[in-house]
Amino acid sequence: MSNQFDIKNIEIKQFDPITLTEEDWKLYHEFRKTRHEEVNPDDPYTDNETTEKNMKIAMKHPEADIFLLSIIDSAKSKQIGLVNYLVIKKTSASYEGNKHLVQFDMSILAPYRRKGIGTMALKLIYDFAIDHNKTTLISGSDEVDGKKFLEIIGAQTALTGVENRLNLEEVDWEMISKWEKEGPERSPKTKLQPFYTLPEDIIEQYSKIYTETTNQQPLGDLDVNDIIFTPESLRKMEKRHKELGRKHLTYITVEPDGEISGLTEMIYRPERKYIIEQLLTGVKEKYRGRGLGKWLKAVMLLRVKDEFPDVNIVVTGNATTNAPMLSINDRLGFKVHKEGISGQLTVVNLGKYLESK
Ligand SMILES: CC(C)(COP(=O)(O)OP(=O)(O)OC[C@H]1O[C@@H](n2cnc3c(N)ncnc32)[C@H](O)[C@@H]1OP(=O)(O)O)[C@@H](O)C(=O)NCCC(=O)NCCS
């Protein structure tokens, strides 16, 4: 098919998974398939039914208001792009510190780039930001075109990160067993506790260590304030994971006085087949340097090997400045899969860019 198109036929319209017609879904799935081949051709491809179900649930995020737009070449009845932006909900405990932010992402199929369509979409995000008194925009990319686009529109690279992947067939399982043994040797009174559902008696305490260690991850120059997890928000996330058919496994270390000293969590999404995702690993400052991080990681990997025999890839994201985490991940055999940036710009500067176009 020819890649010629007329910019006059490009339409950007609201894309609401809850009310989409069958025809809209068809266009979306064709777009999604092409994007998958552009970006992650070797990763499992999620079937249409699961995608639709997941997107409908994803829209009802307990902490964020999410908006999606589709970009259509109406002459060809073809979806050629997708835009999403989100803001923190007023009801979220993290609202006060982060109410100035709009986070956005957009993707446009390769043949349609460098024609000003991304800029057209930015204008809509800009109008939204102005209407809602937002002052700062954050976006990210691990693609050449996306990084260049962010640079040109005036975004400052506020954080660099990597997507790391570990092939379980290449893991030194002897070293893992050693870490598993050393953990209790160095901390004989510390107990391990795994769970899929957060026990009610520790949820309050867990929400505190989860908040504390989440916010200790390096954020570079991002103008983001603490993300606060409450027992209610954790329960809502738990419910959402269950609705989405995800298995969210956590291990914590508990000290003799009942204090939770560390945690690690992984999430398995059935549609990702042989891939599991490592989420947060955090150890409270006063318990660091005792091998708890390695112990937690080791027991988690042993459990994953046992409980998810089809999984052979662990995926995780790390800021490039997170030395302690990268040191553990390095020794485990994680390798850089993609390098990404988080870009940040003020709404005022975006306005100046748009005026210049
Ligand atoms: C980011 C993306 C949506 C931009 O869409 P687009 O329609 O090509 O954007 P525009 O045509 O409006 O580009 C605006 C300006 O950005 C700059 N720019 C964009 N891509 C560029 C590239 N690959 N190299 C150099 N400059 C680039 C140019 O200055 C361009 O204006 P110009 O063509 O008049 O010189 C598109 O490249 C994409 O889908 N990338 C992959 C997904 C991604 O990484 N998204 C994250 C970013 S939110």
The ligand as a Gaussian input file, in Angstrom:
#p B3LYP/6-31G(d) Opt

LIG

0 1
 C        7.357000      10.640000      18.982000
 C        6.457000      10.570000      17.745000
 C        5.042000      10.336000      18.220000
 C        6.547000      11.937000      17.010000
 O        5.572000      11.977000      15.995000
 P        5.728000      12.849000      14.660000
 O        4.397000      12.935000      14.049000
 O        6.842000      12.315000      13.838000
 O        6.128000      14.279000      15.251000
 P        6.215000      15.659000      14.431000
 O        6.211000      15.395000      12.969000
 O        5.144000      16.559000      14.923000
 O        7.636000      16.177000      14.869000
 C        7.853000      17.421000      15.480000
 C        9.342000      17.761000      15.429000
 O       10.110000      16.855000      16.220000
 C       11.393000      16.637000      15.595000
 N       11.553000      15.203000      15.315000
 C       10.613000      14.244000      15.451000
 N       11.161000      13.047000      15.139000
 C       12.426000      13.260000      14.799000
 C       13.499000      12.411000      14.390000
 N       13.325000      11.092000      14.267000
 N       14.695000      12.977000      14.136000
 C       14.881000      14.309000      14.246000
 N       13.894000      15.169000      14.630000
 C       12.699000      14.647000      14.913000
 C       11.402000      17.474000      14.324000
 O       11.986000      18.716000      14.572000
 C        9.926000      17.624000      14.039000
 O        9.613000      18.765000      13.316000
 P       10.093000      18.912000      11.763000
 O        9.780000      17.628000      11.087000
 O        9.233000      20.047000      11.271000
 O       11.535000      19.227000      11.804000
 C        6.923000       9.445000      16.806000
 O        8.291000       9.624000      16.469000
 C        6.799000       8.058000      17.389000
 O        5.732000       7.464000      17.316000
 N        7.872000       7.515000      18.014000
 C        7.828000       6.211000      18.650000
 C        7.053000       6.250000      19.950000
 C        7.754000       7.045000      21.038000
 O        8.938000       6.933000      21.271000
 N        6.950000       7.830000      21.751000
 C        7.417000       8.549000      22.909000
 C        7.409000      10.011000      22.726000
 S        5.963000      10.714000      23.485000

